[in-house]
């Protein structure tokens, strides 16, 4: 025991130095770990932000293909809905023969690759043609409303007469007022605004009313959105002139849907309805 005490007394300064050295090293390592943690957190923040930006850019680049997939899925669902529309609209106690109640309209997805909207006679071009079953005088719409009517087709492409065309005449009606029909045309002034004429003067018109297709042709199904009334001239006269702002921005169009009336030839053979 005396020797142990003598050892500590003899080397007390050296032992005290070692203790201080150990404490200093412990403090140093703790500080290094703290700095390391700070560095890692900062690096994670920077790299996380970088990868977030990369992810956003990737999503943007992939947006085109995603939109195409969604457009094709939308067409598939519309065709499926059209094929079963009559059955689903019947009362629960009504038996429907699906074979007899066939699909009336078929939808085909396409992309606009050329768009005119500043001329008197405007046309568009889409990337689908006769190989996809597209023919003359078919309705062209998108999710917002009407675009025009197919005018001429080749094997892989179709020209569309825009609603912004001096020759465009489309049957239209006031939504929820199904007895009041008129003719939609364009006065060549504003590509966002078309004109609705020949609406009966007794029609209860007001600003904000929605205008839609009337369905009195073999081209457009009824109820396709067109736009809203923004101005009414000569109210309560025999020649109501109505300004309609289109739901579509005709200067910025992408994917569209071409609608084929599968009963068109049968209807035309009986001269039931005149085309628009």
C-alpha positions in Angstrom: 0.0 0.0 0.0 2.9 2.3 0.9 4.5 1.6 -2.5 1.2 2.5 -4.3 1.1 5.8 -2.4 4.7 6.4 -3.1 4.0 5.7 -6.8 1.2 8.3 -7.0 3.3 10.8 -5.1 6.3 10.3 -7.4 4.3 10.5 -10.6 1.5 12.7 -9.5 2.2 15.4 -12.1 2.6 13.0 -14.9 -0.7 11.2 -13.9 -2.4 14.6 -13.6 -1.1 15.4 -17.1 -2.5 12.1 -18.5 -5.9 12.8 -16.9 -6.0 16.3 -18.4 -5.0 14.9 -21.8 -7.8 12.3 -21.6 -10.3 15.0 -20.8 -9.1 17.2 -23.6 -9.3 14.3 -26.1 -12.8 13.4 -24.9 -13.9 17.0 -25.4 -12.2 17.1 -28.8 -13.9 14.0 -30.0 -17.3 15.2 -28.8 -16.8 18.4 -30.7 -15.7 16.5 -33.8 -18.9 14.4 -33.6 -21.0 17.5 -33.2 -19.3 19.1 -36.2 -19.7 15.8 -38.1 -23.4 15.7 -37.3 -23.7 19.3 -38.5 -21.9 18.5 -41.7 -24.0 15.4 -42.3 -27.3 17.3 -41.7 -26.2 20.1 -44.0 -25.1 17.7 -46.7 -28.5 15.9 -46.4 -30.3 19.2 -46.6 -28.4 20.2 -49.8 -28.5 16.8 -51.4 -32.2 16.4 -50.5 -33.0 19.8 -52.1 -30.9 18.8 -55.2 -32.7 15.4 -55.6 -36.1 17.2 -55.0 -35.2 19.5 -57.9 -34.1 16.6 -60.1 -37.3 14.8 -59.2 -39.4 17.8 -60.2 -37.5 18.1 -63.5 -38.0 14.4 -64.2 -41.7 14.7 -63.5 -41.9 17.6 -65.9 -40.0 15.7 -68.6 -42.3 12.7 -68.1 -45.4 14.9 -68.1 -45.9 14.5 -71.8 -46.0 10.7 -71.7 -48.2 10.8 -68.6 -50.7 13.1 -70.3 -50.8 10.8 -73.3 -51.5 7.8 -71.0 -54.2 9.8 -69.2 -55.8 10.9 -72.5 -55.8 7.3 -73.8 -57.4 6.1 -70.5 -60.0 8.8 -70.8 -60.9 7.6 -74.3 -61.2 4.0 -73.1 -63.5 5.0 -70.3 -65.6 7.2 -72.5 -66.1 4.3 -75.0 -66.9 2.0 -72.2 -69.4 4.4 -70.7 -71.0 5.0 -74.1 -71.3 1.3 -74.7 -73.1 0.8 -71.4 -74.9 4.2 -71.1 -78.3 3.0 -72.1 -78.1 0.0 -69.7 -77.0 2.1 -66.7 -79.7 4.8 -67.4 -82.6 2.3 -67.2 -84.7 1.8 -64.0 -83.7 -1.1 -61.8 -86.7 -3.1 -62.8 -86.1 -2.7 -66.5 -84.3 -5.5 -68.4 -82.1 -4.2 -71.2 -80.9 -6.2 -74.2 -77.3 -5.0 -74.6 -77.1 -6.6 -78.1 -80.0 -4.4 -79.3 -78.8 -1.2 -77.6 -75.4 -0.9 -79.3 -72.9 1.9 -78.7 -73.8 5.1 -80.6 -70.5 7.1 -80.4 -66.9 6.0 -80.6 -64.1 8.2 -79.3 -60.6 8.3 -80.7 -57.7 10.2 -79.0 -55.5 12.5 -81.1 -53.0 15.3 -80.7 -53.1 18.6 -82.4 -49.8 19.3 -84.3 -50.9 22.5 -86.1 -53.3 25.1 -85.0 -54.5 28.3 -86.7 -56.7 30.8 -84.9 -55.9 34.2 -86.4 -57.3 33.8 -89.9 -60.8 34.1 -91.3 -60.7 30.4 -92.3 -58.9 28.5 -89.5 -58.0 24.9 -89.6 -56.2 22.5 -87.3 -54.2 19.3 -88.0 -54.1 16.2 -85.9 -51.9 13.1 -85.9 -54.6 10.5 -86.6 -56.2 9.6 -89.9 -58.2 7.1 -91.8 -56.2 4.2 -90.5 -57.7 5.0 -87.1 -61.2 5.1 -88.5 -61.4 8.9 -88.8 -63.4 10.3 -91.7 -65.0 13.6 -92.7 -67.6 15.3 -90.7 -66.8 14.0 -87.2 -66.9 16.0 -84.1 -63.7 17.1 -82.4 -63.7 18.1 -78.7 -61.5 18.1 -75.6 -62.3 18.0 -71.9 -63.3 21.7 -72.0 -65.6 21.7 -75.0 -65.9 21.7 -78.8 -62.9 22.3 -81.1 -64.3 21.8 -84.6 -65.3 19.2 -87.3 -63.1 16.9 -89.3 -62.7 18.3 -92.8 -60.3 16.1 -94.8 -58.3 13.0 -93.9 -55.3 11.1 -95.2 -53.9 7.8 -93.9 -52.2 9.3 -90.8 -53.5 12.8 -90.5 -56.7 14.8 -90.4 -57.5 18.4 -91.1 -60.2 20.0 -88.8 -62.3 23.0 -89.6 -62.1 25.0 -86.4 -65.1 26.6 -84.8 -63.1 29.8 -85.5 -63.9 29.5 -89.2 -66.2 31.8 -91.2 -67.9 28.7 -92.6 -68.5 27.1 -89.2 -72.2 26.7 -88.4 -73.0 24.5 -85.3 -76.3 23.8 -83.7 -76.3 25.0 -80.1 -78.7 25.5 -77.2 -78.9 27.1 -73.8 -78.1 24.6 -71.1 -81.2 23.5 -69.0 -83.4 25.3 -71.5 -83.6 22.5 -74.0 -86.3 24.1 -76.2 -84.2 27.1 -77.3 -81.8 26.4 -80.1 -79.6 28.6 -82.3 -76.7 28.6 -84.7 -73.1 29.1 -83.5 -70.8 31.0 -85.8 -67.7 33.3 -85.6 -67.3 37.0 -86.6 -63.5 36.7 -87.0 -62.8 39.4 -84.3 -61.8 37.5 -81.1 -60.6 33.9 -81.0 -62.0 33.5 -77.5 -65.5 34.6 -78.4 -68.1 33.2 -80.8 -71.6 34.3 -81.7 -75.0 32.5 -81.2 -77.8 33.6 -83.4 -81.4 32.7 -84.2 -82.3 32.1 -80.5 -86.1 32.8 -80.1 -86.8 36.1 -78.6 -88.9 34.6 -75.8 -85.9 32.6 -74.6 -85.0 33.6 -71.0 -81.4 34.7 -71.6 -79.0 36.0 -69.0 -75.3 36.7 -68.7 -73.5 33.6 -67.4 -75.8 31.0 -69.0 -73.9 28.0 -70.4 -74.2 27.2 -74.1 -73.8 23.6 -75.3 -74.3 21.6 -78.4 -77.9 21.0 -79.3 -77.6 17.5 -80.7 -79.7 18.2 -83.8 -77.2 16.7 -86.2 -75.3 13.5 -86.8 -72.0 15.1 -85.8 -72.0 16.5 -82.3 -73.7 14.6 -79.5 -75.9 16.8 -77.4 -74.7 18.5 -74.3 -71.0 19.1 -75.2 -69.9 22.3 -73.5 -69.2 25.4 -75.6 -69.0 28.5 -73.4 -70.9 31.1 -71.4 -72.9 34.1 -72.4 -71.1 37.4 -71.8 -73.2 39.8 -73.8 -76.7 40.0 -75.2 -77.6 42.5 -78.0 -81.1 43.5 -79.1 -82.9 41.7 -76.2 -86.5 40.7 -76.9 -86.1 41.3 -80.6 -86.5 38.7 -83.4 -82.7 38.7 -83.9 -81.0 38.1 -80.6 -77.3 38.2 -81.0 -75.4 36.6 -78.2 -71.7 36.8 -77.4 -70.4 33.5 -76.1 -66.9 33.2 -74.4 -65.5 29.8 -75.2 -64.4 27.4 -72.4 -61.4 26.5 -74.6 -58.5 28.7 -75.1 -58.3 28.1 -78.9 -54.7 29.4 -79.0 -53.5 26.7 -76.6 -54.8 23.2 -77.5 -53.2 19.8 -77.0 -54.9 16.4 -77.0 -58.4 16.1 -78.5 -61.1 13.5 -79.0 -62.6 12.7 -82.3 -66.2 11.4 -82.1 -67.7 9.1 -84.6 -71.5 8.6 -84.8 -71.9 4.9 -85.5 -75.5 5.4 -86.6 -74.8 8.4 -88.9 -75.3 6.5 -92.2 -78.6 5.0 -91.0 -79.9 8.3 -89.9 -78.9 10.1 -93.1 -80.5 7.3 -95.2 -83.8 8.3 -93.6 -83.1 12.1 -93.9 -84.0 12.5 -90.3 -81.4 15.1 -89.4 -79.4 17.6 -91.4 -75.7 17.8 -90.6 -74.3 20.9 -89.1 
